């Protein structure tokens, strides 16, 4: 029986990297999932939550809970957004026991894309092919809060023609951090430059991650340095044939 999954594509993917959402849907369908896209979805509320606007974050979170109330699995192409829903929604409703019940029931249904493939779907080879040398960036929320590390690497190693070369600082932050990159732009830029120096040392022609926000930060740094290295979301790599 096919797993029924609902896509939550996130603001960054929806507005800036729509091909990532389409690639995710393609891969999920390829491995036998029944995919739907709830069109009423908006944001998970993380930008407001991280900036201290709790009331606004609550309004967005309530909408999310309503939109995905009937979903069996909620697949997210972002560790940070998946973490916001599954780990931090409950912080918004400490005095609403009924809402907390809904959150606690929904949280186990929320899966970051790569974790869903290797965990719930039990798939590590999706039949992808990409003739390229890549390196992998561990996004902070996925690594530190969701404990996602080896799964994306196993998926990459099963891509035909692909060579994975590890960075010496793969686990270091890229410096984005949402509003951090705006409030502390010089620090953020310095962190990004340190990261791309590590990318360059691998000799890879592309850097891959499971968070488009990290890739946006790295793409900007690579562009400013005029380096011919592209950024790819894991879903885009796995959709390659």
WORA-V905825 format. One record per backbone hydrogen bond with DSSP energy under -1.0 kcal/mol. CO is the residue of the C=O (numbers start at 1). NH is the residue of the N-H. If there is no record, write none. Layout:
co = <CO | CO>
nh = <NH | NH>
This chain:
co = <3 | 5 | 6 | 10 | 11 | 12 | 12 | 17 | 18 | 19 | 20 | 21 | 22 | 23 | 24 | 25 | 26 | 27 | 28 | 29 | 34 | 36 | 38 | 45 | 46 | 47 | 48 | 49 | 52 | 53 | 54 | 55 | 56 | 57 | 58 | 59 | 60 | 61 | 62 | 63 | 64 | 68 | 73 | 74 | 75 | 76 | 78 | 79 | 80 | 81 | 82 | 83 | 84 | 89 | 93 | 96 | 97 | 98 | 99 | 100 | 101 | 102 | 103 | 106 | 107 | 109 | 111 | 112 | 113 | 114 | 115 | 116 | 117 | 128 | 130 | 132 | 133 | 134 | 135 | 139 | 140 | 141 | 141 | 142 | 150 | 151 | 152 | 153 | 156 | 159 | 160 | 163 | 169 | 170 | 176 | 177 | 178 | 179 | 180 | 184 | 185 | 186 | 187 | 188 | 189 | 190 | 191 | 192 | 193 | 194 | 195 | 196 | 197 | 199 | 200 | 205 | 206 | 207 | 208 | 209 | 211 | 212 | 213 | 214 | 215 | 216 | 217 | 218 | 219 | 220 | 221 | 222 | 223 | 227 | 230 | 232 | 233 | 234 | 235 | 237 | 240>
nh = <34 | 36 | 75 | 14 | 15 | 16 | 17 | 20 | 22 | 23 | 24 | 25 | 26 | 27 | 28 | 29 | 30 | 31 | 33 | 32 | 5 | 7 | 41 | 49 | 50 | 51 | 53 | 52 | 54 | 57 | 58 | 59 | 60 | 61 | 62 | 63 | 64 | 65 | 66 | 67 | 68 | 71 | 6 | 111 | 8 | 113 | 82 | 83 | 84 | 85 | 86 | 87 | 88 | 92 | 96 | 100 | 101 | 102 | 103 | 104 | 105 | 106 | 107 | 109 | 110 | 74 | 76 | 116 | 117 | 118 | 119 | 121 | 123 | 160 | 132 | 163 | 205 | 165 | 208 | 143 | 144 | 145 | 146 | 148 | 154 | 155 | 156 | 157 | 159 | 162 | 130 | 134 | 172 | 138 | 181 | 180 | 181 | 183 | 184 | 188 | 189 | 190 | 191 | 192 | 193 | 194 | 195 | 196 | 197 | 198 | 199 | 200 | 201 | 202 | 203 | 230 | 135 | 232 | 137 | 234 | 215 | 216 | 217 | 218 | 219 | 220 | 221 | 222 | 223 | 224 | 225 | 227 | 226 | 229 | 207 | 209 | 237 | 238 | 239 | 240 | 129>
